[in-house]
Amino acid sequence: MQSSNLPVVIIDAPVELADELFVHGVLDTLQTRAHVVHSVDRLEQIDEHLRARAEVLITSWGTQLIDVEVLQSMPALRAIVHTGGTIRSFVHPDVIAAGIVVSTQAEENAKIVAEYTLAMVVASLKGIFATARRYRHEKGALNRWPLLQTLGVTGKTIGIIGASRVGQAVIALLRRYDVEVVLYDPYVDDATALELGVRKVDLCELMRASDVVSLHAPATAETAGMITREHLLSMKPTATFINTARGSLVDQAALLDVLAEGNVTAVLDVTDPMVLDAEDALWDLDTVLLTPHIAGAVGSDLRLLGAGAVAEALRVLDRAPLHYAVLASDLPRLA
């Protein structure tokens, strides 16, 4: 079939990112079904006739705002398929209201974040970060009993804040361990908690009782600063706080103070701001592990998101239901 007779699919992603998302023939099937066009910078730079024929727009990080004005230049558009997670930063609510179907790869990315989180939970409970520093400092045998008797995964309590996609994926991974999982999420009822295999508690109890606290709530006006100084001060002196959500959910000044006391430890994949000032005291604390927002898909894992987005685009062309559609009712609670 001539490409002029095929539906048009536009991929709006920087070239370097597109090369990582769509590797190893990921686009082959789609290219037999559609005329695939890559946007180099702005959608306006694509030939207006191709834009007018586009039925699917595949987006990525850094995509421009898609609003009603953009839709006017793409009258055939039926779906926006995002290779990332949240679409709040670039899809105007009027787009969904206009009947455009929107899909994300938040589910796939959540699995990747959950794997990072599990690794940090186990490493924290095994004392890997602290004992490695101690071992290097001592340069010899450690007095194992008093130092290591509190370590280990078995029988510990893991607190999950937020039964989001990531939160639920972490809970699923923790089922292989002999641990108690407690959950704080005001939107989860008792039946759902039972199905997840967790015990519902309020936030204060979770912070007091947990050996590891892992934060998985979305960044919204409601959750801004939800982890307060009082919450952090109530943690067990041997506990670890993990944040793979957003730094804005935590009173960071209070977290710095608590970590500086040398008892509670933290694993922070996100901070507020996302990249700390060079003079920020968090850089120099032995009680914190800072990673540069790598919990989600990076490197080779990006191909999973690209493949998932292509599969969704093919469903659009087949007029089949999308696996990961975003509903208008979801928007207020999206990160």
Secondary structure, DSSP 8 states (H G I E B T S, - for coil): --GGGS-EEEEES-HHHHHHHS-TTTTHHHHHHSEEEEESS-GGGS-HHHHHHEEEEEE-TT---B-HHHHHT-TT--EEEESSS--TTTB-HHHHHTT-EEE--HHHHHHHHHHHHHHHHHHHHTTHHHHHHHHHHHTS---HHHHHTT--STT-EEEEE--SHHHHHHHHHHTTSS-EEEEE-TT--HHHHHHHT-EE--HHHHHHH-SEEEE-----TTTTT-B-HHHHHTS-TT-EEEE-S-GGGB-HHHHHHHHHTTSSEEEES--SSSS--TT-GGGG-TTEEE--S-SS--GGGHHHHHHHHHHHHHHHHTT---SSEE-GGGGGG--
